[in-house]
């Protein structure tokens, strides 16, 4: 507890935290008033609209978390810092809001069968208070995490529909293009769409005594909330899964191509790039360089090329050591081609451990059934007069195969006699 108290004391010394705390208090009082009026009016639509105000409170708490994360440094346990806490917070807020919308939809379907009477005395007043709290949070606070995910995540259904309507209006009135054509904040759309649904509900209940409109408006507000927050949940979930964001793949490919032009770099291996937090990339890769290249110089140039896009970067440089690797030679058996797959003998040649390095060590790897046979041209004249025993379950060779093997052995005996003479 003393450590938590110290953290809170340091956090509340900043003026930003005091401003956010004031907004949290105002929204909390508004939620309490609205929940009381939801009970007195029996309006499900007003309750659905009140749940969006609760989401504003959660987003303000995320602002406090972002300020706290800025003051923290990486530790031995959290080597990349605490920035992923913001991602978890945004993901949790969006999922909780969607769950609340599902409960509203369930209750709205039940009310379609038995609709209670709606009292409209405080319905418009509650709508005005909820809309005012939305505007205070949207324009009175700066939530960097939520602003980034709104700008980066894909457009919601409500945004797409509003964009189509805006384009139609701008074609008639071009002066509105500067206000309506850019992608509008989805939380602002929810605020005005919910207020419009409640205003329509109040009008129909008072004029036409159509109480069923309250349940329909509640399900409409819930569906708009889910449609708006679902792309945010998907985006933050992909960040938690350490995937590479789609909008930076092209820039990453361009940076990697430029890095390959650095003098001494041969290739990249095991490259992996992911989103550490909102707007911050991390990555790791292995770089193979020439034997005569300077490791420190190449490392500095590679980091310089990639750090503009990937600020948290881990690079491992290793030199090209081709002298230790030798080809794998296959000695095909002198049997029928039908038995070639089962009785292939592989000989691996490696440099000897002596200082001269001119010797060769032969190591028999044994029969292989699934290995690809690769024969080096420089060792083609080599032959081995050793045959592996046939497996227990092998099929007997036919007469043609036996005759072919006898002819091959006769040719080998003649060749050996010629070399002896």
N, C-alpha and C positions, 0 to 999 in steps of 0.2 A: 503493500500500500504506500509506503513512503516514496518509492520510485514513481508510482502512478501519480501521486500528489505533486511531486516535483515536475513531472512532465506536463501536467495540466497548468501548473503555475507559470512555467515557461511559455506554454502555448497561449494563455490568455493575456500575456503582456502585449501582444500585438494588436494594433487597431483593427486589422482585418477580422480577427477572431471575435472581437467585441461586436462588430457590425453584423457578422454572420449569426452570432448568438442572439442579437436583437431580432433578426428576421425569423429565427427558429421559434423564439418566444411568441411572436405575433402569429405565426402560422399555427402554432400549437393551440393558442387561444381560439383562433378561428375554427379549427377542427372541433374543439369541444363545443362551441356554440352551434356549429352545423350538425353535429351528431345529435344534439338535443332537439334541434328543429326537425331532423329527420324522423325522430320518434313522434313528435307532435303532429306533423303533417302526414305521416305514413307514406312518405314519398321515397320510392326506391331509386328514382332518377337522381334525386338530391344526394342520396347516400353514395351512389356511384361517382358523382361529381366530387363528393367530399374525399373519396379515396385518392383522387388525383392530387388533392392538396397534401395528403399524407406522403405521396411520392415526392412532393416538393421538400418536405421536411427531411426525408432520407437523402435527397440530393444535397441539401445544406450540410448535413452531417458528413457527406463525402467531401465537401469543401474543407471542413475542419481536418479530415484525415489527410487531404492533400497538403495542407499547410504543415501538418506534423511530419509527413514523409519528407518534405523538403529539408527539414532540420536534422534528419537522421543520416548516419553514415553506414557504409557496409560493414558487416561484422563477419566473424568466422563462420557463423551459421547461415546468415543471409549475405552471401558474397556479392550479389548484385544489388544489394540495398533492399528497401521496403517498398519500392515503387509498384510492385505487383499487388500490394494491398488495395490500391485504387481500383485496379481491374476487378478484383474480387468484390469490392464494395458496389461498383456499378452493376456488375452482373447480378448480385443479390437483390439490389433495388428493383431492377427491371423484372426479375422473375417474381418477386413478391407482388408487384403491382399487377402482373398478368394473372397470378393466382387469385387475387382479390376480384379481378374482372370476371374470372370463371365462376366464382361464387355468386357474383351479381347476376350473371347470365342464368345460372341454375335457379336462383330465387325468382328471377323474372319469368322463366318458363312455368314455374309453379303458380305464379300470380295470374297467368293467363287463364287458368281454370277457375280461380276464385279471386277476383280483383277487389281489394278493399277500397273504401272511399278515400279520396285524396282531399286534404284540406289545403287550400291555396293561400292561406293568410300570410304565411312567412316564406312562401316558395320563392318569389322574386327577390326578396331581401336576402335570403340565403344564397341565391345565385349571384347577386352583386358582391357579397362578401367573398365568396369563393373565387370569382373572377379577379377581384382586387388582390387577393393573396397570390394568385398566379402571376399577375403583372409585377408585383413587388419582387418575387423570386427571380423572374426572368430578366428584368431590367435592373434590379437592385443588387444583384450578386454576380460574381464571376466564378463559375465552376469550370476549371480548365479541363478536367477529365470528361465531364458531360459535354462540354462544347466541342472537344475533339471527336468524341464518338458520334455526335450529331452531324459534324461536317464530313466524317469519313465513312460512316455506315451507309448502307444502301437506303434509298428512299422508301418511305412507307407508302401504303395504299392511299392514305389520306393526303400525303404530299403530292403524289402523282395526280390525283383527281383535282387538287387545288391548282396544280401547275397547268393542267389542261384548261381549266376555267379561266385562269389568268391570261393565258395566251389568247383565248377568244376575246377577252375584254381588251387586251392591249392592241389587238388588231383593229378594234373600233376606236379606242381612246389611247393613242400612243404615249400620252404623257404618264400613264400609269406603269409603263414598263420598268422604270427605275425602282418601283416599290414592290410590284407583284411578281415580276419574272424571276428574280433570284429565289433560290430554294428557301422557303420560309421555315422558321424554327418549328419543329413538330410539336413541342410543348405548348407553343402559342396557338397552334391550330386546335389542339385538344381543348385548351381553355375557351376559345371562342365557339368551337363546335358544341361543347357541352353546355355552355351558356345559352346558345341558340336552341338546343334541344329542350332545355328546361323552360325557356320562354314560350316555346310552342306548346309544351305540356300545360303550362299555366293558362294559356289562351284557350285551348280546346276543353280543358276541364271547366273553366268558368263559362264559356260561351255555349258549348255543346254538351257539357256534362259527360265528357268522354274520358272516364277514369282509366281505361285500358291504355291510354297514351302514355301514362307514367311508366308502365312496365316496358313498353316498346322503346321509350326514350332511354331507360336504364340499360337495356340490352344494346342499344346503339352506342351509348357512351362507353360501355364495356368493350364492345368490338373495336371501336376506334382506338381505345387505349392499348388493347392487345396488338392491333395492327401497327401501331406506332412504336411500341417498345420491343416488339419481336426482332426487328433488324438490329437493334442495339444489343440485345441478348446474344444474338448470333455472332456479332462482331467481337464482343468481349469474351465470349466462349472460345472463339478461335485464338484470341490472344492468350488465354489461359492454356490452350493446347499447344502453344509455342509453334504456331504455323507462320509461314511467311506471308505477309499481307500482299494481296493481289496488286495494289496500286504502286508497289515499289519493286516488283519483279523486273520490270523493264529497266529501271535505273540500276538495279543490282547487276544485271547482265552487262550493261554498258560499262560499269565500273570494273567488273572482272575482266572484260576484254581490254580495257585500258591498262590494267595491272599486268596482263600477260605480255605487254610490250616492254616492261621493265627489263633492263639488261641483266641477264643471268637467270631469269625465271623460265622454267621449262613447262611446268604444269601445276594445277591445283588438285588437291585430293581432300576428300571428306569435308567439303564445304557445307556449312549449315548456318542459316540465318533465320532469326525469329524475332518476334516483337516482345521486348522485355516489358514495356508498359506502353501507355498511350503516347504515340509519337516518338518512341525511342526503340531503336533496333539494337540487337546484339548478334554476334556471329563468331564462328571459329572455322579455321581452315588450315590445311597443311600445304606448304609450298615446297616443291622440289626445284632445286637450283643446280647450276653447273658446278663442277668440282673446283674450278678455279675462281668462282665468284666469291665476293666478300659477303658473309652472312649478315653482318650488322647493317651494311649499306642496303642490301636487298630488303631486309626486314623493315628498315626505316621507310623505304620508298613504297613498299606494299601497304604499310599502315597509313601512310600519308594519302594514298589513292583511295583507300576504302573508308577511312575514318570520317570523311565528309558525310557519308550516308549511314555508316554503322559506327556510332561513337563507342560502343562497348565491343571491342574486338580482341580476339585471341588468335595469334598467328604462330605456327610452329614451322621453322625452316629446317630442311635437311638437304644435304648434298646428294648429287647423283652418284651412287657407288656401283657402277655397272661392272667393275672388275671382279666382284665376288659372285655374281650370278652367272651360271653356266646353263646351257640348254639341256633339256631332258631328251635322251636318245632312246629310241625304241628299237629292239632287236626282234624283227618279225620271225616267228617260228617257221621251220622248214616243213610245214605240214600242209594239209589241205586248206584252202581258203575258208572252208566251212568251220574249221576249228580255230581260226585266227582270233576270233573274238574271245574265246575262253582261255587260250593259252598264251596271251601276249605277255612278253617279258620286258620290263622297263629297267633301264640302267641310268641312274642319276650320276652325273659327273660334276664334281666340285673341286675347287682349288684345294691343294694339300696344305697341311698346317706348317710345312717347312718354310724357311725364309725365302727360298728361291721362287716358290710358287709355280714351278714347272711341272710338278707331278700331278697325277690325277687319282682321285679316290673313286672307286666304283662301288655302287650300292644297289643291290637288287631289290626292287620294290615288290616283286611277285606278280602273280596274275591279277588282272583287273578286268572287271566286266563292264564298267560304265565309264572308263577313262577314254579320252580321245587320244589316238595314236599320232604322234608328231615325230617325224624323222628328220634329222639334220643332214644336209647334203655333205658336210665334211666328214661324217662318220658312216656313210653308206657302205664302203667296202668292208666294214667290220661284220663278222658273222660269228655265231656261237654255236658249237656242236653239242649243246646241252638242251635237252628237252625236258620239260616239266612232266611229271606223272599225270596221267589223265585222271580226272575226277571219278569218284565211284559211280556216279549216276550218268556218266557220259555215254553217248551213243556210239556203237562200233563203227569204224570207218568202212566205207564201201570198197569194193575191189578196185575201182578207179583211183581212189585215194591212196590205197596201198601201193599200186603200181607207180603213181606219181612220186610217192615218197622214196621208193626203191631207185627210180631213175635219178632223183636229186642226190641221193647218197652216192650213187656210182659216179656222178659227175664230180662230186666233192673229193672222192678217193683219187680220181685221175688228176685233179688239180693239185692235191697234196703230193702225189708222186712226182708230178712235173716240177714242183718247187723243191723237192728233195734232190732230184737230179741236177 
